[in-house]
Amino acid sequence: MKHSLLYCLAAASLTLSFLFERTPDASVTPRATAPAVAEASLFPSSTEAAPAPLAEPATPPVNAVPAAAALAASRDSLRYGYYAQTLGVKLNHHENTELLQTVTDWVGTPYSFGSNSRRGTDCSGFVTQVFKAVYGIKLQRSAHSMFGTVKHVARTEMQTGDLVFFRHRGGYIYHVGIYLKDGKFAHSACGRGVTISSLREGYYARNFYAGGRVSAAAQADAPAVDGLLADVKIPQ
């Protein structure tokens, strides 16, 4: 009887031992295995952001060019208006704006014999500095020398940018200026400095001698046609 009980206990122990060896340990986390070959997909997953569509090139507004042209025309009109008021002449918006601007900048410069700077200048000094700045032309330093190097033109044929020469009756040429329009010219006068005067004034009407045209300056002011300089007079 005693031996039978021992046999039963031994069998039960073996059975329990066998069961415990087959049961996996729950505390051990099974190792994840990656798939041998990843699957490729032509479609993005729901978690991926779709690529942004290509932006179409911006199309300028239809009225952008006309608006810019209108603005430029308005600025030109204001600029010509300022020159006309400052210089006391009527302009048709075809004149050399660089010449008008340069003369305007010099107005008010005091007279100084033998000088040619913005601190002070005489008549020929003023003319030489304007032609150098506007046309890149180097003129003779004295009014008398200038007269010998330019094309002489009658008063009725003078154009904007021509030179005006003065002399006392029977004497030598002593004064020079730059013709603008409407009988007006810019010059540096004793006591007044760089100013605008009229050929109709008594003193200048009596002593006016001739106009002079610098050929290179006249060509620079002429309008271009098909890349060539047109032989057209500047409107007065």
Contacts in CASP RR format, 6 or more apart in sequence:
PFRMAT RR
TARGET T0000
AUTHOR 0000-0000-0000
METHOD contacts of the structure
MODEL  1
MKHSLLYCLAAASLTLSFLFERTPDASVTPRATAPAVAEASLFPSSTEAA
PAPLAEPATPPVNAVPAAAALAASRDSLRYGYYAQTLGVKLNHHENTELL
QTVTDWVGTPYSFGSNSRRGTDCSGFVTQVFKAVYGIKLQRSAHSMFGTV
KHVARTEMQTGDLVFFRHRGGYIYHVGIYLKDGKFAHSACGRGVTISSLR
EGYYARNFYAGGRVSAAAQADAPAVDGLLADVKIPQ
44 50 0 8 1.000
76 93 0 8 1.000
77 93 0 8 1.000
79 97 0 8 1.000
80 91 0 8 1.000
80 93 0 8 1.000
80 95 0 8 1.000
80 97 0 8 1.000
81 91 0 8 1.000
82 104 0 8 1.000
83 89 0 8 1.000
83 91 0 8 1.000
83 95 0 8 1.000
83 97 0 8 1.000
83 100 0 8 1.000
83 101 0 8 1.000
83 104 0 8 1.000
84 90 0 8 1.000
84 91 0 8 1.000
86 104 0 8 1.000
86 107 0 8 1.000
87 100 0 8 1.000
87 103 0 8 1.000
87 104 0 8 1.000
87 107 0 8 1.000
87 180 0 8 1.000
87 184 0 8 1.000
87 186 0 8 1.000
87 196 0 8 1.000
88 182 0 8 1.000
88 184 0 8 1.000
88 196 0 8 1.000
89 180 0 8 1.000
89 181 0 8 1.000
89 182 0 8 1.000
89 184 0 8 1.000
90 181 0 8 1.000
90 182 0 8 1.000
91 100 0 8 1.000
91 181 0 8 1.000
92 235 0 8 1.000
94 234 0 8 1.000
94 235 0 8 1.000
95 160 0 8 1.000
95 181 0 8 1.000
95 234 0 8 1.000
96 134 0 8 1.000
96 160 0 8 1.000
96 161 0 8 1.000
96 220 0 8 1.000
96 221 0 8 1.000
98 134 0 8 1.000
99 130 0 8 1.000
99 134 0 8 1.000
99 160 0 8 1.000
99 161 0 8 1.000
99 178 0 8 1.000
99 221 0 8 1.000
100 180 0 8 1.000
102 130 0 8 1.000
102 133 0 8 1.000
102 134 0 8 1.000
103 130 0 8 1.000
103 178 0 8 1.000
103 180 0 8 1.000
103 186 0 8 1.000
106 118 0 8 1.000
106 121 0 8 1.000
106 126 0 8 1.000
106 129 0 8 1.000
106 130 0 8 1.000
106 186 0 8 1.000
106 194 0 8 1.000
107 186 0 8 1.000
107 194 0 8 1.000
107 195 0 8 1.000
107 196 0 8 1.000
108 193 0 8 1.000
108 194 0 8 1.000
108 195 0 8 1.000
109 118 0 8 1.000
109 119 0 8 1.000
109 120 0 8 1.000
109 121 0 8 1.000
109 126 0 8 1.000
109 188 0 8 1.000
109 193 0 8 1.000
109 194 0 8 1.000
110 119 0 8 1.000
110 120 0 8 1.000
110 193 0 8 1.000
111 120 0 8 1.000
111 121 0 8 1.000
111 122 0 8 1.000
111 188 0 8 1.000
111 189 0 8 1.000
111 190 0 8 1.000
111 191 0 8 1.000
111 192 0 8 1.000
111 193 0 8 1.000
111 194 0 8 1.000
112 119 0 8 1.000
112 120 0 8 1.000
112 121 0 8 1.000
112 122 0 8 1.000
113 122 0 8 1.000
114 121 0 8 1.000
114 122 0 8 1.000
114 125 0 8 1.000
115 121 0 8 1.000
115 122 0 8 1.000
115 125 0 8 1.000
116 122 0 8 1.000
116 124 0 8 1.000
116 125 0 8 1.000
116 126 0 8 1.000
116 128 0 8 1.000
116 129 0 8 1.000
117 129 0 8 1.000
120 193 0 8 1.000
121 129 0 8 1.000
121 188 0 8 1.000
121 193 0 8 1.000
121 194 0 8 1.000
122 188 0 8 1.000
123 143 0 8 1.000
123 175 0 8 1.000
123 176 0 8 1.000
123 177 0 8 1.000
123 187 0 8 1.000
123 188 0 8 1.000
123 189 0 8 1.000
124 139 0 8 1.000
124 140 0 8 1.000
124 141 0 8 1.000
124 142 0 8 1.000
124 143 0 8 1.000
124 146 0 8 1.000
124 176 0 8 1.000
125 141 0 8 1.000
125 188 0 8 1.000
126 177 0 8 1.000
126 186 0 8 1.000
126 187 0 8 1.000
126 188 0 8 1.000
126 194 0 8 1.000
127 139 0 8 1.000
127 146 0 8 1.000
127 163 0 8 1.000
127 176 0 8 1.000
127 177 0 8 1.000
127 178 0 8 1.000
127 187 0 8 1.000
128 138 0 8 1.000
128 139 0 8 1.000
128 140 0 8 1.000
128 141 0 8 1.000
130 178 0 8 1.000
130 186 0 8 1.000
131 137 0 8 1.000
131 138 0 8 1.000
131 139 0 8 1.000
131 214 0 8 1.000
131 217 0 8 1.000
132 138 0 8 1.000
132 139 0 8 1.000
134 217 0 8 1.000
135 214 0 8 1.000
135 216 0 8 1.000
135 217 0 8 1.000
135 220 0 8 1.000
137 214 0 8 1.000
137 216 0 8 1.000
137 217 0 8 1.000
139 146 0 8 1.000
139 149 0 8 1.000
139 214 0 8 1.000
140 146 0 8 1.000
140 148 0 8 1.000
140 149 0 8 1.000
143 165 0 8 1.000
143 173 0 8 1.000
143 174 0 8 1.000
143 175 0 8 1.000
143 176 0 8 1.000
144 172 0 8 1.000
144 173 0 8 1.000
144 174 0 8 1.000
146 163 0 8 1.000
146 165 0 8 1.000
146 176 0 8 1.000
147 165 0 8 1.000
147 173 0 8 1.000
147 176 0 8 1.000
147 210 0 8 1.000
147 212 0 8 1.000
150 163 0 8 1.000
150 211 0 8 1.000
150 212 0 8 1.000
150 213 0 8 1.000
150 214 0 8 1.000
151 212 0 8 1.000
151 213 0 8 1.000
151 214 0 8 1.000
151 215 0 8 1.000
152 210 0 8 1.000
152 211 0 8 1.000
152 212 0 8 1.000
152 213 0 8 1.000
153 162 0 8 1.000
153 210 0 8 1.000
153 211 0 8 1.000
153 212 0 8 1.000
153 213 0 8 1.000
154 210 0 8 1.000
154 211 0 8 1.000
155 199 0 8 1.000
155 208 0 8 1.000
155 210 0 8 1.000
155 211 0 8 1.000
158 164 0 8 1.000
158 179 0 8 1.000
158 211 0 8 1.000
158 212 0 8 1.000
159 179 0 8 1.000
159 213 0 8 1.000
159 218 0 8 1.000
159 221 0 8 1.000
159 233 0 8 1.000
159 234 0 8 1.000
159 236 0 8 1.000
160 179 0 8 1.000
160 180 0 8 1.000
160 181 0 8 1.000
160 221 0 8 1.000
160 234 0 8 1.000
160 236 0 8 1.000
161 178 0 8 1.000
161 179 0 8 1.000
161 180 0 8 1.000
161 217 0 8 1.000
161 221 0 8 1.000
162 178 0 8 1.000
162 179 0 8 1.000
162 211 0 8 1.000
162 212 0 8 1.000
162 213 0 8 1.000
162 214 0 8 1.000
162 218 0 8 1.000
163 176 0 8 1.000
163 177 0 8 1.000
163 178 0 8 1.000
163 179 0 8 1.000
163 211 0 8 1.000
163 212 0 8 1.000
163 213 0 8 1.000
163 214 0 8 1.000
164 176 0 8 1.000
164 177 0 8 1.000
164 178 0 8 1.000
164 179 0 8 1.000
164 185 0 8 1.000
164 187 0 8 1.000
164 199 0 8 1.000
164 208 0 8 1.000
164 211 0 8 1.000
164 212 0 8 1.000
165 173 0 8 1.000
165 175 0 8 1.000
165 176 0 8 1.000
165 177 0 8 1.000
165 208 0 8 1.000
165 209 0 8 1.000
165 210 0 8 1.000
165 211 0 8 1.000
165 212 0 8 1.000
166 173 0 8 1.000
166 174 0 8 1.000
166 175 0 8 1.000
166 176 0 8 1.000
166 204 0 8 1.000
166 207 0 8 1.000
166 208 0 8 1.000
166 209 0 8 1.000
167 173 0 8 1.000
167 174 0 8 1.000
167 175 0 8 1.000
167 207 0 8 1.000
167 209 0 8 1.000
168 174 0 8 1.000
168 207 0 8 1.000
169 207 0 8 1.000
173 209 0 8 1.000
175 187 0 8 1.000
175 207 0 8 1.000
176 187 0 8 1.000
177 185 0 8 1.000
177 186 0 8 1.000
177 187 0 8 1.000
178 185 0 8 1.000
178 186 0 8 1.000
178 187 0 8 1.000
179 185 0 8 1.000
179 211 0 8 1.000
180 186 0 8 1.000
180 196 0 8 1.000
181 236 0 8 1.000
182 236 0 8 1.000
183 198 0 8 1.000
183 199 0 8 1.000
183 200 0 8 1.000
184 196 0 8 1.000
184 197 0 8 1.000
184 198 0 8 1.000
184 199 0 8 1.000
185 196 0 8 1.000
185 197 0 8 1.000
185 198 0 8 1.000
185 199 0 8 1.000
186 194 0 8 1.000
186 195 0 8 1.000
186 196 0 8 1.000
187 194 0 8 1.000
187 195 0 8 1.000
187 197 0 8 1.000
188 194 0 8 1.000
188 195 0 8 1.000
189 195 0 8 1.000
189 197 0 8 1.000
197 204 0 8 1.000
198 204 0 8 1.000
199 205 0 8 1.000
199 208 0 8 1.000
219 229 0 8 1.000
221 234 0 8 1.000
222 229 0 8 1.000
222 230 0 8 1.000
222 231 0 8 1.000
222 232 0 8 1.000
222 234 0 8 1.000
223 230 0 8 1.000
223 232 0 8 1.000
224 230 0 8 1.000
END
